[in-house]
Amino acid sequence: MTKKSFNKNIFLSLVFLVLMSCNGGKPATEVTKEAEVIPDNIVEMRADQIKLAKVETGSIEMRSLSGTLKVNGTVAVAPQNFATVCAPMGGFIKSTTLMPGNAIKKGQTLAVIENQEFVDIQQNYLETRNKLEYATAEYKRHSELYKDDVYSEKNVQQVTTDFKNLQAQVKGLEQKLALIGINHDKLDEDDISRSVDLVSPISGFVTKVNVNLGKFVTPTDVLFEIVNSDKLFLELTLFEKDANKISKGQKARFYITNETEQHEAIIYQTGQSINADKSYKVYASVSGTCKNVLPGMYVNVIIETSGSMVTALPSEAVVSFDDKDYIFVYDKEKVEAGNPFTEYRIIPVQKGVSDGGFTEIILPEGFDVKTAKVVVKGAYNLLSAKKNAGEMAC
């Protein structure tokens, strides 16, 4: 062998060794396998890992769930249980003993008011009533004489007109007296008074007092506000999407802000129209007497919605991540490097009502409910395994 041929063989051997080292001792012609990339919506586990995570699968069920709906509202009082008290003819406040918060009975005196017009009305009434008594006697007398052809028809007509005019005046003055709280049946010449009692139209509690001694008030001034809190109701604000969940007769539980005591109410009327902000009103009557519940208070309300057949899973089958809800579904079996693996696919869903350990789920379009095997136990362990393997991006 020549020296030139020897050198050529050494060179070829060196090249072969370099190629072998770069390919991990394998021939240069063999293609290196790339590592498998697992999709973001897939979790794979070995059989021992599945056993450790206590993963079990099941089917999606159709269940009747009676859920709850959380809403906000305010306490209100029926118009007939709320009174705004004014002085029909105004006047000066002579006396009052009330303070806000005082209990009051229907017909109880709220304040005493003085006004010169009270004297004038009583005087006019008594004078007109006396004239009516005389006119009544004249009317009867002239009617009898007219029958006997003693008086002419014209005279009888004039007497009749005077009689009816005085009747109308008396009736009008009686209504004025009633307006200021004076009983005309008990009024006579010795009982004329310059003051009248302003009385409460309902029983309840005084919430506002806008008077003081000597103050002149007009008929438009609000002097007192009285609330009867025996019959309260709730005015609740719901959104359009929840309209089909509410019906008359449903029960509701409500709480006053910063209190834990539970109160009960029953829905008696639902809204008949939708507001511009897609909300509508629902009304519930408060059951029983609630000590600390007053009109105008804000309340947190939980309404028990009626049951309906929905797609449902055990509540532990639905997991949450980044304010989104998911379930895991069995995908397939595979073998990797001689080891068997099971793949589970992550499916985004929307949660509905929950009841009795089950939760309503709204599935994506095209999801096959009949054949899907859903992870009903160990779902949170699968979620942890996915998060540990890499940040979810589903």
C-alpha positions, 0 to 999 in steps of 0.5 A, spaced: 500 500 500 502 506 498 503 512 503 498 516 499 492 510 499 494 509 507 492 517 508 486 516 504 483 511 508 485 514 515 481 520 512 475 516 511 475 513 517 475 520 521 469 522 517 465 516 519 467 517 526 465 524 526 458 522 523 457 517 528 458 521 534 454 526 531 448 521 530 449 518 537 453 512 535 447 511 529 448 510 522 448 517 518 442 515 514 438 514 520 433 519 521 432 522 529 425 522 532 423 529 534 419 529 541 412 529 541 408 535 542 402 535 546 396 539 544 394 545 549 387 541 550 390 534 552 392 531 558 395 524 558 396 520 564 399 513 565 395 507 568 398 508 575 397 516 575 390 515 573 389 510 579 393 515 584 389 521 581 382 517 582 380 518 575 373 515 574 369 517 568 361 517 567 356 519 562 352 526 562 345 526 565 338 529 564 336 531 571 331 536 573 335 541 577 331 546 582 337 552 582 337 559 586 338 565 583 342 571 586 339 578 585 339 585 589 333 589 591 330 594 595 324 594 601 318 598 599 311 599 602 305 599 599 301 605 597 296 604 602 301 603 608 305 609 607 302 616 608 304 623 607 300 628 612 299 635 610 294 641 612 289 641 607 288 649 609 294 651 612 295 655 618 300 656 624 302 650 628 299 650 635 302 644 638 305 637 637 309 632 641 311 627 635 318 625 634 321 621 628 320 613 630 314 614 634 309 609 634 302 612 632 295 609 631 290 611 626 286 617 628 291 619 633 292 627 633 299 629 630 299 636 631 294 642 632 293 647 627 290 654 628 287 658 622 282 664 622 279 661 616 277 655 620 272 660 624 269 663 618 267 656 615 264 654 621 260 661 622 258 660 614 256 653 615 252 655 622 248 661 618 247 657 612 244 651 616 239 656 620 237 659 613 236 652 610 231 650 616 227 657 615 227 655 607 225 648 608 219 650 612 217 656 607 218 650 601 213 646 605 208 651 606 208 654 599 208 647 596 201 646 600 198 653 599 200 652 591 196 645 591 190 650 594 191 655 589 193 660 594 200 661 591 202 662 584 207 657 580 212 663 580 212 664 587 213 656 588 219 656 583 222 662 587 222 658 594 224 652 591 230 655 588 232 658 594 231 652 598 235 648 593 241 653 593 241 653 600 241 645 600 247 645 596 251 651 600 250 647 606 253 640 603 259 644 600 260 647 607 259 640 610 265 637 606 269 643 607 268 642 615 270 634 614 276 636 610 279 640 616 277 635 621 270 638 624 264 633 625 258 638 622 253 634 626 256 636 633 257 643 631 253 648 634 254 656 636 257 654 642 263 650 639 266 654 634 274 653 634 280 657 631 284 650 631 283 643 629 286 637 630 291 634 624 290 626 625 293 620 622 290 616 617 294 610 618 297 606 624 305 605 624 311 609 625 313 616 624 319 617 619 319 624 618 317 630 622 317 637 618 314 642 623 315 646 629 311 651 634 309 657 631 311 655 624 306 657 618 304 651 613 301 651 607 297 645 604 302 643 599 307 642 605 309 635 607 308 635 615 309 628 617 310 621 613 308 615 617 309 608 615 306 601 616 311 596 616 306 590 617 306 589 610 312 590 606 314 588 599 321 587 595 322 590 589 327 586 585 331 587 579 333 582 574 336 581 567 332 579 561 336 572 560 333 570 567 326 572 565 324 564 564 326 562 571 321 566 575 314 565 576 309 567 581 309 563 587 316 562 588 320 562 594 325 567 596 330 568 602 333 575 603 338 579 607 339 586 609 346 588 608 351 587 614 346 582 617 346 574 617 339 574 619 334 570 614 328 573 612 322 570 607 318 572 601 314 570 596 314 572 589 307 575 587 308 579 581 313 579 575 315 584 570 311 586 564 316 590 560 323 590 559 327 596 561 332 600 556 338 596 560 335 589 559 332 589 566 325 588 569 322 588 576 319 583 580 315 584 586 315 579 592 311 580 599 315 579 605 312 573 609 311 575 617 314 581 621 321 583 620 323 587 626 329 590 622 327 591 615 325 598 613 322 601 607 328 603 603 333 598 605 337 594 600 337 587 600 341 581 597 335 576 595 336 568 593 330 566 589 329 558 589 328 557 581 323 552 578 326 545 576 327 543 569 330 538 565 337 540 563 344 536 562 348 535 568 354 532 571 356 531 578 359 538 581 366 536 582 366 534 575 366 541 573 373 545 574 374 552 573 381 556 571 382 563 569 374 565 570 372 559 565 369 553 566 371 546 563 370 538 563 375 533 561 372 527 556 376 521 555 379 521 548 383 515 546 388 510 548 396 510 546 402 507 546 409 511 547 416 508 548 412 502 550 408 505 555 400 505 555 397 512 556 390 515 556 389 522 553 383 526 556 381 532 552 379 539 555 372 541 553 370 549 555 363 549 558 358 554 561 355 552 568 348 553 570 344 552 576 346 547 582 342 543 586 343 536 590 350 535 588 349 536 581 351 542 576 347 544 569 352 545 564 351 548 557 355 544 552 359 547 546 355 546 539 356 539 536 358 535 542 356 528 542 352 527 549 350 520 548 357 517 547 362 522 551 365 519 557 366 525 562 371 525 568 366 525 574 371 524 579 379 526 579 377 532 575 381 537 579 387 532 579 387 532 571 387 540 572 393 540 576 397 535 572 395 540 566 398 546 569 404 543 572 406 540 565 405 547 562 400 553 562 393 552 559 392 555 553 385 552 551 
